[in-house]
Amino acid sequence: MLSFEALAAVNGQERARSTHLCYTFDMKIHIRYFASLREITELSEEILTVQDGATVADVRAQLLARFPRIQLVMERSVCAVNRGYVGAETVLHEDDELVFIPPMGGGSKQEK
């Protein structure tokens, strides 16, 4: 049989363990691909599941792991969340729309 002190110590350890539990939740974000990113990924959009508190930089790293060929384009792309330009440190939230906007070329040479 356990002494009162031993029982208290066991209860204290159990209580200490229960206060250190950490829960992580997943969230879904919507990603849209344009121009060369669409061509390389062969996707126009997708729903991506990421950890709660993920940043734009985290998603960029996840996409680079899946699609290594997009690295050069991603290095020169700007990003937007919910139609507003943001930095890589921006924290994402459930149902956000994330877009990486690759550099665009084009136009025509004017003749004089």
N, C-alpha and C positions, 0 to 999 in steps of 0.2 A: 504494500500500500504506500502511496506517495505521501510525503509529509506536506504540511500546509505550505511551506516555503517552496518545495519542489513543484507543487501544483500551481502556485502563484507564478513561478518562473515559466512554466509551460504555457500558462494562459497569457503571460506577458509576451512570450515569443510569438504565439499565435496572433495576438493583437498587433504586434509590430509587423508581422508578415502581411496582415490584411491592410495595413495603412500604406504599404509600399506597392500595392497592385497598380498596374498601369494599363489602361485600356486604350487601344488605338482603334480608330474607326476609319472606314474607307468612305470615300465620296466619289461621285461621278462628275466628270467635267466633259464638255463638248469641245472637240478640236476640229477646226476646219483647215483644210490644206488648199493652197493656191499655187498656181503657176508651176515652177520646177519642183516644188515640194509635192504637189499633186502627182506630177509625172513620176517621180522617184518612188513614192509610197504606194502609188496606184490606188489612192483613196482620196475622196473629196472631203470626207468628214468621218468622224468616229466618236464613240463615247468611250472615254478612258477612265478606269478606276484607279484612283491614287489615294495615298494616305491623307487623312485629315491634317491640315497644316502644310501641305505640299506647296512649294513655290514654283514659279515659272521655270526657274533654273532646274528644279527637280524633274519637272516634266520634260524639259529639253534633254536632260541626261537620259531619261527613260527612252525617249524617242531615238536618240543617237545610238543607244544600245540595240534597239530594234532595227533601225535603218541607218547603218554606218555611212551609206552613200550621201546622206543629207548634210554631213558635217560642214562642208564648204559653204553650202547655202545658208545653213543655220548661223554660221559665224557672221554673216552679213545681213541677217534678217532682223527686223524689229518685231516686237510682239505687242499684242493688244488683248485686253481682257474686257469683255462686254462692250466692245467698240471704242475703247479708250486706250491710248498707248500707255504701256507700263514698263517698268524695269524688271530685271531678272529676279530681284528679291521679293517681288510681289507675292503675297500669300493668296492662294486660290481658295474658293469656297464652293460648296455643293452647287451644281448646275451652272457654273461659270462657263462662258464661251471663250476659249483661248485660240488665238490665231497667230501664227508666225507669218509675217509678211516678207517675202523674199524681195531682193532688189529687182526692180523692173527696168528693162531696157526698151528701146523702141523709138518711135518717132521716125521722121524721114528727113533726109538731107534736103534743105531748101536750095533750089536753083536760082541763080541771079541772072 
